[in-house]
Amino acid sequence: MLQKPIIVVCSGGLSGLVFALSLAEIFVTKEISGKILLYHEDYKVRNSKNQLYSINETEILRLPQSVRDYVSPTYSMHELEDRLLELIKKIPEETVQLIHERFDPVQTSQDFRFDLLVLADGYNVNLCDSFQFEKEVISSHYELEINFNLIDNHLQNSEIEILSLFQTRYLIQFQQNNQRVLKINLSKSEFDNIELDPSSNSIKNNPWFMNIIRDGFRFFEINNYDLISISKSSNNSLVVKEFYKNYQHGQNGNLENFVCVIGESAFDCKSWQNKSMNLGIAISTATILAEQFTVEQGVSFEITSSILVKFSNGMLNFQKELVNQFQQKSMDNILSKVIHNIIDNYNKQYPDDQSSIDSSDFMSTLSKYPRLFEIDHTFDYKSTSVLDELKEEYVNNVKISAPEIFFKKLDRIQSMVNYFIIFESRLSSHNPYTKNVESNKDVWVELSQSLILQDFDSNKNLDQKIENDNISDTSSEDSDDSSVSERQFESLSLEEFFQMTFGDEIISYDATNFVTDELTKEIFKVKVKPSLSDPTNGILRNIFPYIVDIINRTIPLQRIQDCVRQISDSKELDDPSQALNRLVNCKGRDYLVAFLDKVPKKALSKTLLSLTRANIPIPLLFTNKNDFNQKGLRVLKEIQSLILRDKYHLLLSFNLTTSELTTPFSKKLYPIICKHREDGLSVTSAGSIDISFHSASENYGRKPVAIAEVYLEENPHQTFLSLINSFSKFAFYMFLHVNDQDFEGNSPSSELNQLFSTILAEPNDTSCISKLSVIYWSKSKNNDPFSKRKKTLKKLLEPHFKSECFKIEQISNDLNQFTEKKKDDMGVL
C-alpha cells in the first residue's frame, strides 16, 4: 500500500503560504491523499519591513479561488501574510500542518520521512546554499542614495509609501528618529557619470544630478532637511541555475527525495526597484509548482522527476518573462524612451533642422545638447516648445490613468525631462509588458504558463462612442435573409437586448433548486407570457433555472433561439411590444452572453466548466458601447482557473469585415470539436471573442487547444485591444481574414493597420512565437489587386516574422483542399 506523500514547505514569506494553499486545494478537489508540513516563520520573528504592495489582475487570477475571494488588490505585506495564514488555519490538519518555527534538517529526526522539500522565501541563503543551488545574475540595478535628517515634513508616512509605489524613479526609506533615505533609480549611463565630492556632499560638475535630487525632495514635499551624505551603489538580481535537485537523507543517506526552490529562494530580487514585482514572483513561482500536481488519479500519487522537470520548464519560461520585464522596467529603457520622444518631437516641430542627434547614450546626449534638455537653464523657444508640447501629450495619454495625488506631486517637478522619466517609470511599473524572449518552433508555449491578462483599467475610454456595430454586410451575393438580419440588428440595440432578456435587476438564484423538466416550447410560453406586458424587466428571468439546466446537460442555448422563433412565427402569445419578434434573429451565443452576466459569482466558475466540457464557446463581450466591456472582463477573470486545468495551445482567428466568411474558419478546420460555433454574426458579435477549450484527444493525436474567434469593431475599446495583444503573444498560430473592404487602394485600411499594430511584436524582435496566416477572401478576378496588396502586407510583416512563419494567400476555389492544407501547416493539432 502506497504511503501518502509528505511535502515539507520552508516558508518565511508569501510564496510558501501561496504554494501550501494551492496544493491543499488540489489535494481536496482531486481527492488526493497527501500531507503538507508548513514550517513558517512569522514576520515578527523575521523582523521584516511592512511594505505596501499592489497585486495586479494577472497575479490575483493565478491564486486559488478560495484565496482570490479573500484578498484585495492593495495590501501591506504583513496584512496579506496574516490573511493567508488565517486561510491555512481553516484547512484540516491532516492536509496542512502549520509549524511556527524555522526548518532545520540538522535538528530533524533521522527517521523523519518526506518526499519533497520546498524552499521558499527566507531560505535563499544558508539552507539553499547548503544544497548547492548555484546562482547567476539576470539583472543589475543602480541607485543614488541621499541620507538626510528631516526637519519639517507635510506628508504622512503612508502618503510617502503610496507615492513610492506609484513610480520607480524615487523611494523614501524611514530610519530611526527623523533620519530618512532618498533613493533614486539610475540608468547605467547615469551611474557611470557620477563623480562624488565627499568633502561637500555633492556631485562634481554635473547639474543634472543635483536637479534630480532636488526633484526627489519636491516630489515628496520635503522642503526642510539636513543633508548627511550622498553615495551611489549597485546590486544584482539573481536566479538559481537549476530549480530542483535530488536529495539524499536518512541515517546512511539511503533515502532519495527531491528539493526544489520557489519565490525568493529561486529569484533573489530584493532591489527596491523591483518592489512591484516581488509579490508577482512569489505568486507565480508558487502556482507554477502547484500546477504540476494537478493529476487525474484520485487516491494517491508519487512525486517523480518528470513532474519536477515540467516544473523546471515552467520556471524557465517564467524566468524569460521576468528578464524581459526587468529590461522593460529598467531605467535604461525608460530613459531611452524619453530621449527618443524628445528628439522625435523636436524633429516634428523643426523638420528643416538637419542636425542629427545621437541618442545611443543618455548622459552624452544631455551633455551635447543641454539647451534642448533644459540642462544649462538657458531656455530658448525651441526647447521650451518641444518639452511643453510633449508634456501635454503625456498628460493627455489615454492609455494610463493615475491617481490625482500622483499628478499633483508630479507637477512639482522642475526638470521637464525628469518629469517624463517619472511618468514613464509609472507606465512601466503599472502596465507590465511580458512575453517570451526566445522563439523555438519545436517548443509550444502553453497558455497555462503565460500571462494572458493585462492590468486592465475599467475607467479607460468609457466615453468612447461609435455610430454603428460594424456588422454591415455589403456582399451583393448575400441572401435576403442576411439583409433582414442586418435591419434587425439596427433596430435592437445592445441596451435593449440586455433589458429585454434578463433586465437590469440582479437575479436571485438558488443552485439547490433544480428543475425537473427540460425546457420545451410549452414551458417557455408559460414562463415568458407574464413578462411580455413590460419586456424591459426581462422576459427570460423566469426561465433562468431552465437555462442552468440546459448548460448542465451540456446543450447549447440554441434551444432558446428555437423557442423564440417558433412562438413568434406562430403568434400564439399576445406580444404588444413585439419583444419576441425583435429577439427573433438573436442567436444562442447572444443569450449566453446575457445569461453569464447574471450568473452569481460563486456559480460562474462551475457554469464555465460545464460549457468547456460541452465544447461550447464562451463569449467575451468587450464592445466599446457604454461599459459593456465589463461583462466580458467579469467572465474572463473566471476563465483563468479553466486555463490552469490543462496546458492549452492557443489558436487565434481574427475576423474583420469578411462577408464571405459566414461560418467561423475554426469550424471549417475542425467541424467536430467546433460544431457548437454558430454561423453568421449576431447582436453581441462586434467587439467580442468566442473562446473554447478542448482537451487532448484520447490517443493524444490532438493536443489540448484553446480556439478563439475574434470579432473586430470600429473604434475598439482599449481593454479589447489589450486582451488581443496579450493573446497574440502566446498564440502558436493566428489566422487573419481580410477582403477588399480592408484596403484603401493597395494599402491596409485604418482598422487593419490598428489590428497589425496590436498583434505585432516590435520590429526586428525575434521573440515572436506565433505563426501567421493572412487569408484574402476576395476571389480572383480581372485586374485582381491581390498581388500588389500581398507585396504591401509582406513588407509590413517581414520585420516581425521570419519568412517561414507567415503566409499571405488568396482563397482558392477548392475550400476543402485549402482548409486541409492549413491544418497541415499548423501541425500541432
N, C-alpha and C positions, 0 to 999 in steps of 0.2 A: 504494500500500500504506500502510495506516494505521500511524503510529508508535505505539508503546506509550506510554500516558500516564505522566508523571512527576509524582509528588506530593512536594512538599517539606514536611516536618514540622519546625517550630521548637519544640523541646522543652526546657523547663527544669524538668521535674517529671513528674507521673504521667499527666496527660491525653494528652500527646503519645505516651508509650510505649503506653498502652492503645489509642489510635487506630491506631498503627502495627501492633500485634499483631492488632487486629480486622480491619483492612483486608488485612493479609497473609493471614490465614486465608480471607477471601473470595476473594482472588486465587487461592489454592491450590485451594480446594474448588470454585470455579466455573471453574477453568482459564482465568482471565483473564490476559492479558498486560499487566503493568504493573510499575512500579518505584517504591519509596518511598525517598527520601533523608531520613534521620532525623538532623537536627542536634541533638545532645543535650549540654547542659552538666551535668557531674557535680555532685552536691550538695556535694562538697568544694570545687569551684571557686565554686559559688554561695554557700558559707558558710551553708547553710540549717540551721535547727534540726531536730534529730531528735526529732520529736514522736510520741507514741503515738496510734494511731488504731484505731478498730474499724469493720470493714466489715460492714454488715448483710446479711441474706439477699437483699434486693432487689438490692443493688449487686453481690453475688457472681454472681447469676444473669444479670446483664447482660453479664458478662465472657465472652469466647470460651471454649469448652470446654477448650482447651489451657491457658488461663490459670487457669481455675477449679480444675483439678486440681493446680495448682502453688502456690496461695496458701491461707492460713488466715485466719479472720475477724479476728484481732487481730494488728496489726503495728506496728512503728515505721516511720516514713516511709522512712528510709534502707534498712531491710531489704527493704521492699516494692519500692522502686525497684531495688535490686540484683537481686531475683528477676526482675523484668520484663526487665531488661537481659540476664540470663542466657538467658531465653527468646528474646529478639530475636537474640542472637548465634548461636542454633541455626538461624535461618532462612537459607536460601541468600542470598548477597549480591546475586544478580541480582534478588531480590524486595525485600529491605530492606538498604540500605547504611547502616551506622551511622557517623556522623562526629562525633567528640568535640570539637566546637567550636561557638561561637555563630554563627548565621546572620546575615550582614550583606550586604544586597543591594547596597550601595555598592561593596563589595570583590569582588562576584561578576562573573565574566566577562560581557561584553556579549552573547556568543553562547550563554550558558547558558540552556537551554530547560527550562521546566516548565509543567505545565498547571494545577496547583492549589498554592497556598501556604497552609499551615495554621499559624496562630499559636496556640500552646498556652500552658502555664504558663511564667511568666517573661518573657512578651512583652506583658504588659498595658500597659506604658509603652514609650516610645521607638518601637520598630518598629510597635506597634499604633497609637500616636498619629500616626506618620508617614503612615499610610494613612487618617487622619482618621476613625477609629471614635469617634463621639461617645458619651458615657456619661450615664446618668441614675440617680438614687437609687431603690433599691427597698426599702431598709430602713435604719433608724437604730438605733444601739446606744449605750448609756450605761454608764459604769463609774466606780467609785470605786477609786483606786489608793493603796495604802499601801506606802511604801518603808521597809524596816527592815533592821537588821543582826541576823543570827541568832547567839544566844549558845549556846543548847543546843537540840538537836533530836533526838527519839527515833525519828523516822520516816526510812526510807531515801528517797532521791530518787525511786526507782522507785515506792514506795508513794504518794508525793505525786502523781506523774504519774497513777497509776491513780485515785486519789481525785478528781483534777481531771477525769478523763474520765467519771466516774460521774454527774456533775451539772453544771449550767451556772450555778450561783449564784457559785461561787468558783473561782479559779485561782491557783496559785503559780507564779511565774516565777523562774528562777535567774539571778543576775547574777554578777559576778566576786567572788572571795573569799567572804565569808559574807553578802553583800548579797542580799536577796530582795525580791520584789514580790508583795503580796497584792492581787489584783484581784477586785472584787465587781461582778457584773452587776446593773444597776439598771433600774428602770422609769423612764419619762419623768417620772412624778409624783415619784418619789424624787429623781431628778436635779435637778429644778427646785426642790425644797425644801431642798437642801443649801446651807448658808451656812458657808463655811470660815473658820476663825480662824487665819491663818498664824502669829501670834505664839505660840500654844500648841499648834499641830499638833492641832487638834480641830475639831469641828463645833458651831456655835453652837446652844445651846438646843434640842437635839433628841436625847433619849436613844436613840431608835430606831436611829440610825446608829452610835452608839458600841456599841450592843448587837450589831448585825450584824458590826461589825469584830471585837469580842470573840469572837463565834461562829465567825468565819472562822479565827481562830488556834486556837481549841479543836478545830475540825473536823480540822485538820491536826496536832493535838497539839503546837503550838508554844506553849511556856509562858514561855520566857525570850527576850526580844528587846529591841532598842533601836530606838525609833521615829525615823525620819528625816524623813518628810514625808507629808502627806495631800493628794491632789489629785483632781479629777474631770475627766473628758473624755468626748467623744462622737465617733463616727465613722460613716461610712455604707458600706453595701454598694451596689456599682454594677453596672450591666449596660449593655452596648453597645446602641445604638438599632437597629442592624442587624447581622446575623450574617455577612454576606458582601458583597463588592463586586467590581466589575470592576477589573482591574489592568492598566495599560499598562506594558510594559517593553521592553527591547531598546535598541539604539543610538539609534534615532529614535522610540522609543515606539510602534513599529508592531506590537508583539505584544500581544494582549489575552488575558489569562487571568483567573483568579479568586483571591481571597484570602478566607479565612474564619477565624473565631475560635471556639475551644473552651476549656474549662477556665477557668483564671484570666484569660485574655485576654478571655473573654466575660463572666464573672461575677467581679468583683473583690470577693470576700467574705472578706477576711483577718481579720476580727474574731475574737478568741478565742472569743466566744460561739457562733461557727459551726463550731468545730473538729470537731464530729461530722458536719458536712455537707460540708466541703470535699472530702473524698475522694469522696463521692457525686456532687458536681458534676463532678469530673474524669472519673469513670467514665461517668456518664450522658451528658454532652455529647460525649465521645469516641465512644461507641457510637451515639448518635443520628446523627452524621455518617457513621460507617462503615456503618450500616444502609442508607443511601441508595444505596450502591454494590452492593447485593445484586441484581444484574441476571441475566437469564436467558441472554443470549447467552454463548457460550463461548470466543471468540477475543480480542476486544478491545472497548473501549468508549470513548465520548467523554464528557468531563466537560462537562455543559451547564448552563445557567442553571436549567432545570427541576429538575434534581437538587438544586441548591442552594436553590431555592425550597422544596422539600419539607424539606430540612434546616432552613431558617429557620422553617418552620411547626412542626416538631418542637421546635425550641429555644424558640419562643414558648409552646408548650404546657408545656414544662418550666419556663419562667420563671413561668408562672401557678402551677404546683405549688410552686415554690421560694418565691415570695412568700407563699403560704399557709402553708408550713412556717415561714417567718420569723415570721409573725404568731402561729401556734400555739405556737412555742417562745419567743416574746418574754417578757421579764419582766413586761410589762404584762398579757399574757394570763394568765400564771401567778399573779400577784398577784390578778387579778380572780377566778380560780377559788378561791383560798384564802379571800379575804374573803367570797365567796358561800357557801362551805362553812361558814365560821364562823357567819355570820348565819343560814343555813338550819338549822344545828344548834341555834342559840340559840332560834329560833322553834319548833322541835320540842319542846324541853325546857320552854319557857316560853310556851305558846300564849296565855296570858291577858295577857301583856305587849303592849300595843297600840302601843308606841313604834315608829315607823317609822325604819329605818336606811337612809340613802342610801349606796350602795356604789359610786357612779359614779367617785369619785376615792379612790385608796388612802390617800394621806397625810392628806387631810382627814378621812376616816373614822377613821383611827387617832387623829387629834388630837381628834376629837369624842367618841370612845368609848374612851378609854385603858384604862379598867378592864377592859372586855370583852376587849381585846387584850393585857392584862398589860403595858402600856407604862409606867404610873406605879408599878409594883411594889406597889400597894396591892391585893393579891389579895382577892377576895371569893369566896364559894362559887359564885356564878353563873359567873364567868369561868373558875375552876378546873374546874368541872364540864363546861362546854361544851368547853373545849380538851382536857381529858383524854379525854373520850368520843370526840372527833373524832380524837385521836391513835390510839386503839385501832382505829378504822375504817381509818385509813391503814395501820397495821401489819398488819392482817388482810386488806388488799386482795389478793384472789386474782389480780387481773389483772396483778400485777407480781412478778417475782422478782428480788431484788437480792442481790449477794454479801454474805456475813456482815460483811465489813470495812466495807461502806457503812453498815449498820445500827449497827454498833459505834461508828463515829465519829459517826453522826447522833445517837446518844443523848447525846453530849457537848454538844449544842446546848442552851443555856439558854432562849432565847426560843422558846416553843412555836410562835408564828406563823412565825418564821423556819424552824423545823423543817419545817412544812408546805410552805413555799416551796421549800426544798432538795429535799424529797420530790417535789413537783410538777415541779421542774426536771429530775429524773431521769426521771420519767414522760414528759415532753415530748420529751426527747432520745433515749429508748430505745424509745418506741412511736410512731414517726413517723405522722402523720395527714396524708395528702396527697390532694388532689382538685383538679379544675379549678374555678376560682372564677368562671367565666363560663359561661353556657349559651346556645347558639345552635342552633335546631332544624335549621339548614342545615349545621351542621358536625358530622360524625360523629367521635366520639372513637375513635381507633384503639387497639386493645388493645396493639399493639406499642410505643406511645408512653406507655403508662400503667404505673403502679407497682402491679401487681396483687397483689403479695405483701407481707404484713406481716412484721415481725421476729418470727417465731414463737418461742415458748419451749416446748421439748419437755417441760419439767417442770411445766407448768401443768395443774392439775386431774387429775393422773394417778390420784388416789384416787376420783375421781367415779364413782359406780356408778348403774346403773339396773336396774329389775326385769324389763323386757321390751324387745323390739326395736321396739315401736311399729309392728308390721306387722299388727296385728289388723284384720280386715275385718268390719264389723258389718252390712253391707247384707243385707237379707232377700232380695234378688233374686239374690244370688250363687249360682253353681252349686255342686254337691257337690265338684267338683274343687278349688275355691278353699278350702273348709274343710279338705280333706285337706292342701293345701299349707300351711295355717296350722299344723296339728298337726305337720307335718314340720319347719317352722322351729323350733318349740318343742323338738323332740326333737334337733335338731342345732345345737349352739352354734357360735359363730364359732371358738372354740378348737379344737373337734373338727374343724370343716371344714378349717382350715388344716393340722392334723396329718394328717388323712386324705388330703388331696390331695398335698402335697409334703413333709410332715413339717417338723421343726424344723431339721434339718441343712442347711448350705449345699450347693448343687448345683454340682458341678464340671462346667462346660460348656465345650467346645472348639468355637468357632464355625467352625473349619475342617473339622470332621467333619459332613458333610451326610448326610441320609438320602436314599435313592434312591426309596423307595416312599411313596405317600401313605398316611395313616393310614386303615385300614379296621377294621371290626368284628373281623376275624380277628387282625390285628396287635395291636389293643387287648387282646384276650383273652390273647394270648401274653405281652405285656409286663406286664399287670396281675396275672396269676394268681399269680406268686411272692410278691406283697406282701399278698395277702388274708389270710394267716395272722396277720399283725400289721400292721393298717392304720394304726396310729399313726405308723409311719415314713414314710407317704406312698405311696399306691398308684399315683400318677401320675408318680413320679420317672423311671421307665424310658421314658416316652413324652415326656419333656421335649424331645428333639430334634425329635420329630414336631410338637409344638406350635409350635416355632420355624418349622418348615417351613410349617405351616398359615398362620401370620401372614405369612411372607414371600410366600406365594401370595395374600395379601390375602383370606383366607377367615375368617369369624367362627368363634369357638370353639364354636358350637352343635354342631359335629361331635362334640366330647367329650360333650356332653349327650346326643346321639343314641346314641352307643355305650354309655354307662352305662345308658340306659333300655332299649335293645334287649337287652343281656346280662342285666340284672336281670329283665326280663319273661320271658326265655326260660329263666332259671335254669340256664344252661349251665355255670356255674362253681360250684365249692364255695366258698361265702362264709360261713364260720361266724359272723363278726361282723356280717353283714348290711351291710357297708360300702357296697356298690353300691346296695342298697335305700335306705340313709339318704341317699345322694347323689342319688337319682333325681329330686328336684324342684329341684336346683340348676341354674342356667342358665349359658349361655356366659359372661356377664359375671362370674359368681362365679369360674369357673375362670380367667378373665383376671386378676382381682384377685390370686388366689393365684399365678398364673404370673409376673406382673410383679414380685411381691415377691421372687421367686427369680432373676430375670434379673440377671446381673452388671452392675455399674455401667457398665463400659466398653461394654456392648452395649445398655444400656437406651435410649439416645437413638435408635439405629437402629431398635429394635423399635417405639418410639412413632411414628417416622416412617412405618413400614410400616402401622401402624394408621390413621394420618391419611390416607395415600393411599387406603386402602380405605374411607374414611368410617365406620370402626368407632369408636364412642365409647370414650374412655379413662376407666376407672373410677378415682375417687379416694376411698379409704375413710378417713373421719375420725370413725368412731364413738367414743363415749365408753367403750367396753368396753376394759379393760386399757390397753395402749399401742398399740392397733391404728391410732391416728391417724398413727403414724409411717410406716405403709405408704403412706398417701395422700400424706404430705409428701415422701417419697422420690421418688415419681413426679412430683409437682408441680414439684419442682426441675428435672427434665429437660424438662418441658413448655415452660419459658421459651424454650429455643432454637427450639422449633417456632413459638412465637408471633412470634418475630422474623423468620420467613421471609416472612410475608405480613402485611398490615395488616388484621387480622380485626376485625369488628364483633361485639360480644358480645351474645347473646340469652340471657336467664335465664328459667327456668321453675321455680317453687317448688311442690313437692308436699308437702302436709301429710297429712291423713287422708282424702283424697278417694277413697273406694272406688269411686265411679262412673267414675273415670278410670283404666281398666286399661291403655290404650295411652298412651304418652307424648304430651303435647299437641304437642310439636315434630314428632312423627311424623305426627300428624293434619294439621299445617300443610304439611309437606314430606315426603310419603311416599317420594319417590325418594331424596333425599340422606340421609334418616334411616331407610332401610329396615332397617339393621342394629341399630336400637334395639329391645330386646326388650320384649314386653308383660309386665305384671304385676310384682310385687315378688319379691325373692329374698333369700337368706340374707345377702347383703352390701349390701342396698339402704339400710337405715336408717343415717342419718348419712353419706351419700355424695353424690358429684357425678359424673355421667357427662358428659364434655365431648368434643365432636367438632369437628374443624376442616375447613372446606370452602372450597376455593379458589373464586375467581370463575368464573362460567360463561364459556364460550368467547366469547360476544358481550358479556360483561360486563353482561348483563342482571341478573345477581345478583352483588352484591359479595361479597368474602371474608367468611365469617361463622363465628364460633365459637358453638356451641349447647351450653348447659349445663342439664341437668335436675338439680335439687337435691332430694334426698330427706331430709326432716327426721326427727328422732327426739326422744324426750323427753330432757330434760337434755342438750342437745348439748354436745360438747366445745368449749372456748374457742377452740382452733385452727380448728375448723369455723366458728364464728361469725365469727372474724376474717377468714377467707377469703371468706365470704359478704359481709361488709361491704366488703371490697376489690373483689370482683366487682361489687357493686351500684353502686359509684361510677362505674364505667366502662362499664356496660351501656347500650346505646342503647334497649333495650326489655326490660321484665320482665313476666312473667305470674305471677300468684299464684292458685292454685287452692284454693278453700275450699268447705266444705259445712256441714250442720247441726252436725256434730261439733266444728267450730272456733269455736262460740259457746256462751256460757253465758247463756241468755236472749237478749237482743239485743246483748250486749257480747262483744267478742272474747275467746276463751279465753286462758289464760296463755301457751300455746305460740304463738298467733297474735300476741299482744302482744310476745312476745320477738322474733319474726321482724321485726315492724314496727320495733322499736327498733334492730335490727341493720342494716336496709337503708335506713332513712330518714335524710335529712340533718337538720341542726339546724333547729328551727322558724324560719320566715322567711328561710331560706337559699335564695337564688335560684340557687345554683350547681348544683342538681340537673340532671344531663344526661339522665336516663332518662325514658322514658315507662312508665307502669304500667297494666296491665290486670288488674283483680281479677275473676275469673270464679267465680260462685256456682253450684256444680254440682248443688244440690238443686232438682229441677224444681218448677214452680209447683203449688200445691195450695190447698185451702180454708184460710182464715186463715193464709195464707202470711206468715211473718215477714220475708221478704226486704226489703220496703220500709223497715221500721224498721231493720234491720241495715245497709242501704245508707246511711241517714242517719248512722248511727253511724260507719261507715267513712269516709264523705265528710268528716265533721267532723274525723276523725283525720288524713286525708291532706291536707286543704286547706292547712295551714301549710307543707307540704313540697313541694307540686307546684302549678304553675299549672293553672288549671281545664282547659285544653286538653290537659294532659299526663297525665291519669289518667282511667280509666273503671271503673265498677263495674257489672257486667252479670250477669244471670241467664242460664244456658244455655238456648238455645231448642230447640224440638223438631227443627228442621232443622239438624243439626250441620254438614252440608256448607256450607250458606249462612253459618252463624256463623263457621266457620274461614276462609272466603273473605273475609269482612268483616274479620277480624283481620289477614289478610295485607295487605289494602288499608291498614289503619291503620298498619302498620309501614312500608310504602312502600319502605324501603331495599333490601329483598330482592325 
